[in-house]
Amino acid sequence: MDEHKENIHAKNVSVKMANIKEDKEKPCLKVYSAEDSAPQVSTCQPNRDFSHPVYKEIAVTNGHINRMSQNELQKKLAELQLDTRGVKNVMKKRLKSHYKRQKLMQTAAEGGFTDTYYDYICVVDFEATCEVDNPSDFHHEIIEFPMVLINTHTLEIVDSFQEYVKPELNPQLSDFCVKLTGITQKMVDEADSFPAVLERVVAWLQERELGTKYKYAILTDGSWDMSKFLNIQCQISRIRYPQFAKKWINIRKSYRNFYKVSRTQTKLSTMLEKLGLTYSGRPHCGLDDSRNIARIAVRMLQDGCQLRVNERMHAGQLLSVPSSAPVEGAPAPHSPRSRE
């Protein structure tokens, strides 16, 4: 659905976007005990004192890394048994992150700061009904609801959810949609309505104690899954937009800010390529797309990026969440409620 979302964006046929600004990532340390059987709920305090001497040491190290050639970077990464794949800028980030973590963990062990953002990140990448040329009044209906769960402490993909959804307004899938997504007419004909599937999504999240015992956030590849597809689908299904999905991490924005690249370098295939990864699975399968997005998120966390919520929905509009805002996890999910 990646390129198709780009086409939708270019046509500008949906939700108004306001106050979208570039957000700078602030460094934040993740520290946890090797003996812990499960991650503990934690709170990040973004207003840390960056005058601490450790940051001067990190700055000196970063300056040295900036002067290294690509061969020198690969050699040093290999010596440290770190991943040597990716373009030069990615390797720099990886090496800087390694040394930063070492210094911050040493500081934490000596009684310094220890904070983290989320215990879990839940990746969502919907597939929706579509045409070759979508009319301006075309309503995209969600036909696949996938979720992939990342444990941010172990940096592993630990679970997944997938269900197909029966469209209501346009129950007959177009040939283009079937070819693009691999979702057949039989799959959606045998599927449940969106409210029923959302009910099971909520139960899945509740069973994993997300929003109660563990702090979590939703992550998407761009803005459109939540601000357009989910927003429109809730209107069609006559249910209220779920509270747990009102804020999310737009990984494209995080990737762009962290690796200092242009907007054109944030397509799913490009991000994978620049990180030295290859796509695994079938493109435009929602679950496979979600897994590949999760792989990017894990690699970014390994490279030292502190993924945090950077977008939200308010009164039907897409808004930016500034990096200065308090870091909060998504609320505990609840069953969908009627708009009436």
LINKA-V349682 format. One record per backbone hydrogen bond with DSSP energy under -1.0 kcal/mol. NH is the residue of the N-H (numbers start at 1). CO is the residue of the C=O. Records with the same first field share a line. If there is no record, write none. Layout:
# LINKA-V349682
NH=CO ; CO
This chain:
# LINKA-V349682
5=1
6=2
7=3
8=4
9=5
10=6
11=7
12=8
18=318
36=33
48=46
52=49
55=52
57=53
58=54
59=55
60=56
61=57
62=58
63=59
64=60
65=61
66=62
68=65
73=69
74=70
75=71
76=72
77=73
78=74
79=75
80=76
81=78
82=77
87=274
91=87
92=88
93=89
94=90
95=91
96=92
97=93
98=94
99=95
100=96
101=97
102=98
103=99
104=100
105=101
106=102
107=103
108=104
109=105
110=106
111=108
112=107
119=215
120=215
121=150
122=217
123=148
124=219
127=144
129=141
138=135
143=127
144=127
145=163
147=161
148=123
149=159
150=121
151=156
152=119
155=151
156=151
158=149
159=149
161=147
163=145
165=143
166=192
178=174
179=175
180=176
181=177
182=178
188=184
189=185
190=186
197=193
198=194
199=195
200=196
201=197
202=198
203=199
204=200
205=201
206=202
207=203
209=206
210=205
211=214
214=209
217=120
219=122
220=249
222=220
227=223
228=224
229=224
230=225
231=226
232=228
233=229
234=230
235=231
236=232
237=233
239=234
240=337
245=242
246=243
248=311
249=218
251=220
254=250
255=251
256=252
257=253
258=254
259=255
261=256
265=262
266=263
271=267
272=268
273=269
274=270
275=271
276=273
277=272
285=282
289=285
290=286
291=287
292=288
293=289
294=290
295=291
296=292
297=293
298=294
299=295
300=296
301=297
302=298
303=299
304=301
305=300
307=305
310=248
311=248
312=319
313=246
314=317
317=314
318=16
319=312
321=310
325=322
330=216
339=238
